[in-house]
Amino acid sequence: MIRDAMSREAVVGLARVVLSSCERVFLVEPTGGGLRGIALRFAHELWNASEYFSEIPEVKLPSEMMKRAQHIIRTKSTDFDPALLEDHYRSALQRILRKKQARPRAAASHQTVAREHRQPYGCAPAQHRRRTPGKARARRQEAGRGEARRTSPDNHLA
């Protein structure tokens, strides 16, 4: 309904759209059976062309060179085919996904069995945990470190 009314009135609309965390102004125009959006730039994003091209001297080309340039353009021009463009990021992502899908998956039953036989963290059998506190203290004293002390993670740099 809106698209048809815009077509009959020969008007376009403006919209604000957020893309990649940036607000953009879009020109919305009726096209065929839908609406087309064209991203516009804010005034602070535009630069004066004369600032960029002021150092390029104005050159009068010989007519023969101009004719050759026009001939090249006419002979090399063709209709635009969007299929010639490739989204390299998308293609690379598809290749990665295909490789991941092609990999054989490890058997789930093997992984489950391996997990069942492991001891939970901090639950080692008593004979492995048992240490006589006196022996540890004696070893530290022999090494000249004195009593056991806890240090903060930053203390080891001092």
MARBA-3410 file (N, C-alpha, C, O; in Angstrom, 1 decimal):
158
0.8,-1.2,0.0,0.0,0.0,0.0,0.9,1.3,0.0,0.7,2.1,-0.8 ~ 1.8,1.4,0.9,2.7,2.5,1.0,3.6,2.6,-0.2,3.7,3.7,-0.8 ~ 4.1,1.5,-0.7,4.9,1.4,-1.9,4.2,2.0,-3.1,4.7,2.8,-3.9 ~ 2.9,1.5,-3.3,2.1,1.9,-4.4,1.8,3.4,-4.3,1.9,4.1,-5.3 ~ 1.5,3.9,-3.1,1.2,5.3,-3.0,2.4,6.2,-3.3,2.3,7.2,-3.9
3.6,5.7,-2.8,4.9,6.4,-3.1,5.1,6.5,-4.6,5.6,7.5,-5.1 ~ 4.9,5.4,-5.3,5.1,5.3,-6.7,4.1,6.3,-7.4,4.6,7.1,-8.3 ~ 2.9,6.4,-7.1,1.9,7.3,-7.7,2.2,8.7,-7.4,2.1,9.6,-8.3 ~ 2.7,9.0,-6.2,3.0,10.4,-5.9,4.5,10.8,-6.3,4.8,11.9,-6.2 ~ 5.2,9.8,-6.8,6.6,10.0,-7.2,7.5,10.7,-6.1,8.1,11.7,-6.3
7.4,10.0,-4.9,8.2,10.5,-3.8,9.0,9.4,-3.2,8.8,8.2,-3.5 ~ 10.0,9.7,-2.5,10.9,8.8,-1.7,10.8,9.1,-0.3,10.3,10.2,0.1 ~ 11.2,8.2,0.6,11.1,8.4,2.0,12.5,8.4,2.6,13.5,7.9,2.0 ~ 12.6,8.9,3.8,13.9,8.8,4.6,13.6,8.0,5.8,12.6,8.1,6.5 ~ 14.6,7.2,6.2,14.5,6.3,7.4,15.8,6.3,8.1,16.9,6.5,7.6
15.7,6.1,9.4,16.9,5.9,10.2,17.1,4.5,10.6,16.1,3.8,11.1 ~ 18.2,3.9,10.3,18.5,2.5,10.5,19.8,2.3,11.2,20.8,3.1,10.9 ~ 19.9,1.4,12.2,21.1,1.1,12.9,21.8,-0.1,12.3,21.2,-1.2,12.3 ~ 23.0,0.1,11.7,23.7,-1.0,11.1,25.1,-1.0,11.8,25.8,0.0,11.8 ~ 25.5,-2.2,12.3,26.9,-2.3,12.9,27.1,-1.2,14.0,28.2,-0.6,14.0
26.1,-1.0,14.8,26.2,0.0,15.9,26.3,1.4,15.4,26.7,2.3,16.2 ~ 26.0,1.7,14.2,26.0,3.1,13.7,24.7,3.4,13.1,24.1,2.6,12.3 ~ 24.2,4.6,13.4,22.9,5.0,12.8,23.2,5.5,11.5,24.1,6.3,11.2 ~ 22.4,5.1,10.5,22.5,5.6,9.1,21.2,6.1,8.7,20.1,5.6,9.1 ~ 21.2,7.1,7.8,20.0,7.6,7.1,19.9,6.8,5.8,20.8,6.8,5.0
18.7,6.3,5.6,18.4,5.6,4.3,17.4,6.3,3.5,16.4,6.8,4.0 ~ 17.6,6.3,2.2,16.6,6.8,1.3,15.8,5.6,0.9,16.4,4.6,0.4 ~ 14.5,5.6,1.0,13.7,4.5,0.7,12.8,4.8,-0.5,12.1,5.8,-0.5 ~ 13.0,4.0,-1.6,12.2,4.3,-2.8,11.5,3.0,-3.3,12.0,1.9,-3.1 ~ 10.3,3.2,-3.9,9.6,2.1,-4.4,10.4,1.6,-5.7,10.8,2.3,-6.5
10.5,0.2,-5.8,11.2,-0.4,-6.9,10.5,-1.7,-7.2,10.5,-2.6,-6.4 ~ 9.9,-1.8,-8.4,9.3,-3.1,-8.8,8.2,-3.5,-7.7,7.3,-2.7,-7.4 ~ 8.4,-4.7,-7.2,7.4,-5.2,-6.2,7.8,-4.9,-4.8,7.2,-5.5,-3.9 ~ 8.9,-4.1,-4.5,9.3,-3.8,-3.2,9.8,-2.4,-3.0,9.5,-1.5,-3.8 ~ 10.6,-2.3,-1.9,11.2,-1.0,-1.6,12.7,-1.2,-1.5,13.2,-2.2,-1.1
13.4,-0.2,-2.0,14.9,-0.2,-2.0,15.4,0.8,-1.1,14.9,1.9,-1.0 ~ 16.4,0.4,-0.3,17.0,1.4,0.6,18.4,1.7,0.2,19.2,0.8,-0.1 ~ 18.8,3.0,0.2,20.1,3.4,-0.2,20.7,4.2,1.0,20.1,5.2,1.5 ~ 21.8,3.8,1.5,22.5,4.4,2.7,23.0,5.8,2.2,23.7,5.9,1.2 ~ 22.7,6.8,3.0,23.2,8.2,2.8,24.2,8.5,3.8,24.3,7.8,4.8
24.9,9.5,3.6,26.0,10.0,4.5,25.5,11.2,5.2,24.8,12.0,4.7 ~ 26.0,11.4,6.5,25.8,12.6,7.2,26.7,13.7,6.7,27.7,13.4,6.1 ~ 26.4,14.9,7.0,27.1,16.0,6.4,28.6,16.0,6.9,29.5,16.3,6.2 ~ 28.8,15.6,8.2,30.2,15.5,8.7,31.0,14.4,8.1,32.2,14.4,8.3 ~ 30.4,13.5,7.4,31.1,12.4,6.7,31.5,12.8,5.3,32.3,12.0,4.7
31.0,13.9,4.8,31.3,14.3,3.4,32.5,15.2,3.4,32.7,16.0,4.3 ~ 33.3,15.1,2.4,34.4,16.0,2.2,34.3,16.7,0.9,33.8,16.2,-0.1 ~ 34.8,17.9,0.9,34.8,18.7,-0.3,35.8,18.2,-1.3,37.0,18.0,-1.0 ~ 35.4,17.8,-2.5,36.3,17.2,-3.5,37.4,18.1,-3.9,38.5,17.6,-4.2 ~ 37.2,19.4,-3.8,38.3,20.3,-4.2,39.5,20.2,-3.3,40.7,20.5,-3.7
39.3,19.8,-2.0,40.4,19.6,-1.1,41.3,18.4,-1.5,42.5,18.5,-1.3 ~ 40.7,17.4,-2.1,41.4,16.3,-2.5,42.1,16.4,-3.9,43.2,15.9,-4.1 ~ 41.4,17.1,-4.8,41.9,17.1,-6.2,42.5,18.5,-6.6,42.8,18.7,-7.8 ~ 42.7,19.4,-5.6,43.2,20.7,-6.0,44.7,20.7,-6.5,45.1,21.5,-7.2 ~ 45.4,19.7,-6.1,46.8,19.6,-6.5,47.0,18.9,-7.9,48.1,19.0,-8.4
45.9,18.4,-8.4,46.0,17.7,-9.8,45.9,18.8,-10.8,44.9,19.5,-10.8 ~ 46.9,19.0,-11.7,46.8,20.0,-12.7,45.7,19.7,-13.7,45.5,18.6,-14.1 ~ 45.1,20.8,-14.3,44.2,20.6,-15.4,45.0,20.4,-16.7,45.8,21.3,-17.0 ~ 44.7,19.3,-17.4,45.5,19.0,-18.5,44.5,18.9,-19.7,43.4,18.3,-19.6 ~ 44.9,19.4,-20.8,44.1,19.4,-22.1,44.7,18.2,-22.9,45.8,18.2,-23.4
43.9,17.1,-23.0,44.3,15.9,-23.7,44.2,16.1,-25.2,43.3,16.8,-25.7 ~ 45.2,15.6,-26.0,45.0,15.6,-27.4,43.8,14.8,-27.9,43.5,13.8,-27.3 ~ 43.2,15.2,-29.0,42.0,14.6,-29.4,42.2,13.1,-29.8,41.3,12.3,-29.6 ~ 43.4,12.8,-30.2,43.7,11.3,-30.6,43.6,10.5,-29.3,43.1,9.4,-29.4 ~ 44.2,11.0,-28.2,44.2,10.2,-27.0,42.8,10.0,-26.5,42.4,9.0,-26.0
42.0,11.1,-26.6,40.6,11.0,-26.1,39.8,10.0,-27.0,39.0,9.2,-26.4 ~ 40.0,10.0,-28.3,39.3,9.0,-29.1,39.7,7.6,-28.8,38.9,6.7,-28.7 ~ 41.0,7.3,-28.5,41.4,6.0,-28.1,40.8,5.6,-26.7,40.4,4.4,-26.6 ~ 40.8,6.5,-25.8,40.1,6.2,-24.5,38.7,5.9,-24.7,38.2,4.9,-24.1 ~ 38.0,6.6,-25.5,36.5,6.4,-25.7,36.4,5.0,-26.4,35.4,4.3,-26.1
37.2,4.7,-27.4,37.2,3.4,-28.1,37.3,2.2,-27.1,36.6,1.2,-27.1 ~ 38.3,2.4,-26.2,38.5,1.3,-25.2,37.3,1.2,-24.3,36.9,0.0,-24.0 ~ 36.7,2.2,-23.9,35.5,2.2,-23.0,34.4,1.5,-23.8,33.7,0.6,-23.2 ~ 34.1,1.9,-25.0,33.0,1.3,-25.8,33.3,-0.2,-26.0,32.3,-1.0,-25.9 ~ 34.5,-0.6,-26.3,34.7,-2.0,-26.6,34.8,-2.9,-25.4,34.5,-4.1,-25.5
35.1,-2.4,-24.3,35.2,-3.2,-23.0,33.9,-3.1,-22.2,33.8,-3.8,-21.2 ~ 33.0,-2.2,-22.5,31.8,-2.1,-21.7,30.9,-3.2,-22.0,30.8,-3.7,-23.1 ~ 30.2,-3.7,-20.9,29.2,-4.7,-21.0,28.2,-4.5,-19.9,28.3,-3.7,-19.0 ~ 27.1,-5.3,-20.0,26.1,-5.2,-18.9,26.7,-5.8,-17.6,27.5,-6.7,-17.6 ~ 26.3,-5.1,-16.5,26.8,-5.5,-15.2,26.1,-6.9,-14.8,24.9,-7.1,-14.9
27.0,-7.8,-14.4,26.5,-9.1,-13.9,26.9,-9.3,-12.4,28.1,-9.5,-12.2 ~ 26.0,-9.2,-11.5,26.4,-9.3,-10.1,27.0,-10.6,-9.7,27.7,-10.7,-8.7 ~ 26.8,-11.7,-10.5,27.4,-13.0,-10.3,28.9,-12.9,-10.4,29.6,-13.8,-9.8 ~ 29.4,-11.9,-11.0,30.9,-11.8,-11.1,31.5,-11.3,-9.8,32.7,-11.5,-9.6 ~ 30.7,-10.7,-8.9,31.2,-10.3,-7.6,31.2,-11.5,-6.7,30.3,-12.3,-6.7
32.2,-11.6,-5.8,32.2,-12.6,-4.9,32.4,-12.1,-3.5,33.2,-11.2,-3.2 ~ 31.6,-12.6,-2.5,31.7,-12.2,-1.1,32.8,-13.1,-0.5,32.5,-14.2,-0.1 ~ 34.0,-12.6,-0.5,35.1,-13.5,0.0,35.0,-13.9,1.4,35.4,-15.0,1.7 ~ 34.4,-13.1,2.3,34.2,-13.4,3.7,33.3,-14.6,3.8,33.5,-15.6,4.5 ~ 32.2,-14.5,3.0,31.1,-15.6,3.0,31.7,-16.9,2.5,31.5,-17.9,3.0
32.5,-16.8,1.4,33.1,-18.0,0.8,34.0,-18.7,1.8,34.0,-19.9,1.9 ~ 34.9,-17.9,2.4,35.8,-18.5,3.4,35.0,-19.1,4.6,35.4,-20.2,5.0 ~ 34.0,-18.5,5.0,33.2,-19.0,6.1,32.5,-20.4,5.7,32.5,-21.3,6.5 ~ 32.0,-20.4,4.5,31.4,-21.6,4.0,32.5,-22.8,3.9,32.2,-23.9,4.2 ~ 33.7,-22.4,3.4,34.8,-23.4,3.3,35.1,-24.0,4.7,35.2,-25.2,4.9
35.1,-23.1,5.7,35.4,-23.6,7.1,34.3,-24.5,7.6,34.6,-25.5,8.2 ~ 33.1,-24.1,7.4,31.9,-24.9,7.8,31.9,-26.3,7.1,31.6,-27.3,7.8 ~ 32.2,-26.3,5.8,32.2,-27.6,5.1,33.3,-28.5,5.7,33.1,-29.7,5.8 ~ 34.5,-28.0,6.0,35.6,-28.8,6.5,35.1,-29.3,7.9,35.4,-30.5,8.2 ~ 34.5,-28.5,8.7,34.0,-29.0,10.0,33.0,-30.1,9.9,33.0,-31.1,10.6
32.1,-29.9,8.9,31.1,-31.0,8.7,31.6,-32.2,8.2,31.1,-33.3,8.4 ~ 32.7,-32.2,7.4,33.3,-33.3,6.8,34.2,-34.2,7.8,34.4,-35.3,7.6 ~ 34.6,-33.6,8.9,35.4,-34.3,9.9,34.6,-35.4,10.6,33.4,-35.2,10.9 ~ 35.2,-36.5,10.7,34.5,-37.6,11.5,34.4,-37.2,12.9,35.3,-36.7,13.5 ~ 33.2,-37.5,13.5,33.0,-37.2,14.9,33.5,-38.3,15.8,33.3,-39.5,15.4
34.1,-38.0,16.9,34.5,-39.1,17.9,33.3,-39.8,18.4,32.2,-39.2,18.6 ~ 33.4,-41.0,18.7,32.3,-41.8,19.2,31.9,-41.3,20.6,32.8,-41.2,21.5 ~ 30.7,-41.1,20.8,30.2,-40.5,22.1,30.4,-41.5,23.2,30.7,-41.1,24.3 ~ 30.2,-42.8,22.9,30.3,-43.8,24.0,31.8,-43.9,24.5,32.0,-44.1,25.7 ~ 32.8,-43.7,23.7,34.2,-43.7,24.1,34.4,-42.5,25.0,35.1,-42.7,26.1
33.9,-41.3,24.7,34.1,-40.2,25.6,33.4,-40.3,26.9,34.0,-40.0,27.9 ~ 32.3,-40.9,26.9,31.5,-41.1,28.1,32.2,-42.1,29.1,32.3,-41.8,30.2 ~ 32.8,-43.2,28.5,33.5,-44.1,29.3,34.8,-43.4,29.9,35.1,-43.6,31.1 ~ 35.5,-42.7,29.2,36.7,-42.0,29.7,36.3,-41.1,30.8,37.1,-41.0,31.7 ~ 35.2,-40.4,30.7,34.9,-39.4,31.8,34.5,-40.2,33.1,34.7,-39.7,34.2
33.8,-41.3,32.9,33.4,-42.0,34.1,34.6,-42.5,35.0,34.4,-42.6,36.2 ~ 35.7,-42.8,34.4,36.8,-43.4,35.1,37.7,-42.3,35.8,38.5,-42.6,36.6 ~ 37.5,-41.0,35.4,38.3,-40.0,36.0,37.8,-39.6,37.4,36.5,-39.6,37.6 ~ 38.7,-39.2,38.3,38.3,-38.8,39.6,37.9,-37.3,39.5,38.5,-36.5,38.8 ~ 36.8,-36.9,40.1,36.4,-35.5,40.1,37.5,-34.7,40.8,38.3,-35.2,41.6
37.7,-33.4,40.4,38.7,-32.6,40.9,38.6,-32.4,42.4,37.5,-32.2,42.9 ~ 39.7,-32.6,43.1,39.7,-32.5,44.5,39.2,-33.7,45.3,39.1,-33.7,46.5 ~ 38.9,-34.8,44.6,38.4,-36.0,45.2,39.4,-37.2,45.0,39.0,-38.3,44.8 ~ 40.7,-36.9,45.1,41.7,-38.0,44.9,41.6,-38.9,46.1,41.1,-38.5,47.2 ~ 41.9,-40.2,45.9,41.9,-41.1,47.0,42.7,-40.6,48.2,43.7,-39.8,48.0
42.3,-41.0,49.4,42.9,-40.5,50.6,44.4,-40.7,50.7,45.2,-39.9,51.1 ~ 45.0,-41.9,50.1,46.4,-42.1,50.2,47.2,-41.1,49.4,48.4,-40.8,49.8 ~ 46.6,-40.5,48.4,47.3,-39.5,47.6,47.3,-38.1,48.2,48.2,-37.3,48.1 ~ 46.3,-37.9,49.0,46.2,-36.6,49.6,46.9,-36.5,51.0,47.2,-35.4,51.4 ~ 47.2,-37.6,51.6,47.7,-37.7,52.9,49.2,-37.2,52.9,50.0,-37.8,52.3
49.4,-36.2,53.6,50.8,-35.7,53.8,50.9,-35.3,55.3,49.9,-34.7,55.8 ~ 52.0,-35.5,55.9,52.2,-35.2,57.3,52.6,-33.7,57.3,53.6,-33.4,56.7 ~ 51.8,-32.8,57.9,52.2,-31.4,58.0,53.5,-31.2,58.5,54.2,-30.2,58.1 ~ 54.0,-32.0,59.5,55.3,-31.8,60.1,56.4,-31.9,59.1,57.4,-31.2,59.2 ~ 56.3,-32.9,58.2,57.4,-33.2,57.3,57.5,-32.0,56.3,58.6,-31.6,56.0
56.4,-31.4,55.8,56.5,-30.3,54.9,57.1,-29.1,55.6,57.9,-28.4,55.0 ~ 56.7,-28.9,56.8,57.3,-27.7,57.6,58.8,-27.9,57.8,59.6,-27.0,57.6 ~ 59.2,-29.2,58.1,60.6,-29.4,58.3,61.4,-29.2,57.0,62.5,-28.7,57.0 ~ 60.9,-29.7,55.8,61.6,-29.4,54.6,61.7,-28.0,54.3,62.8,-27.6,53.8 ~ 60.7,-27.2,54.6,60.8,-25.7,54.3,61.9,-25.1,55.2,62.6,-24.2,54.8
61.9,-25.5,56.4,62.9,-25.0,57.4,64.3,-25.3,56.9,65.2,-24.5,57.1 ~ 64.5,-26.6,56.5,65.8,-27.0,56.0,66.2,-26.2,54.8,67.4,-25.9,54.6 ~ 65.3,-25.8,53.9,65.6,-25.0,52.7,65.8,-23.6,53.1,66.2,-22.8,52.2 ~ 65.6,-23.2,54.3,65.8,-21.8,54.7,64.6,-20.9,54.5,64.8,-19.6,54.4 ~ 63.5,-21.4,54.3,62.3,-20.6,53.9,61.5,-20.3,55.2,60.5,-19.5,55.1
61.8,-20.9,56.2,61.0,-20.6,57.4,59.6,-21.2,57.4,59.4,-22.2,56.7 ~ 58.7,-20.6,58.1,57.3,-21.1,58.1,56.6,-20.9,56.8,57.0,-20.1,55.9 ~ 55.6,-21.7,56.6,54.8,-21.6,55.4,54.1,-20.3,55.4,53.5,-19.8,56.4 ~ 54.0,-19.7,54.3,53.3,-18.4,54.1,52.6,-18.3,52.8,53.1,-18.9,51.8 ~ 51.5,-17.7,52.8,50.8,-17.5,51.5,51.2,-16.1,51.0,51.3,-15.2,51.7
51.3,-16.1,49.6,51.6,-14.8,49.0,50.6,-14.5,48.0,49.9,-15.4,47.5 ~ 50.4,-13.2,47.7,49.5,-12.9,46.7,50.1,-13.1,45.4,51.3,-13.2,45.3 ~ 49.3,-13.2,44.3,49.9,-13.4,43.0,50.8,-12.3,42.5,51.7,-12.6,41.7 ~ 50.7,-11.1,43.1,51.6,-10.0,42.7,53.0,-10.1,43.4,53.9,-9.5,43.0 ~ 53.0,-10.8,44.6,54.2,-10.9,45.4,55.4,-11.6,44.7,56.5,-11.3,45.0
55.1,-12.5,43.8,56.2,-13.3,43.2,57.0,-12.4,42.3,58.1,-12.9,41.9 ~ 56.6,-11.3,41.9,57.3,-10.4,41.0,58.3,-9.6,41.8,59.3,-9.0,41.2 ~ 58.1,-9.4,43.1,59.0,-8.6,43.9,60.4,-9.2,44.1,61.2,-8.6,44.8
END
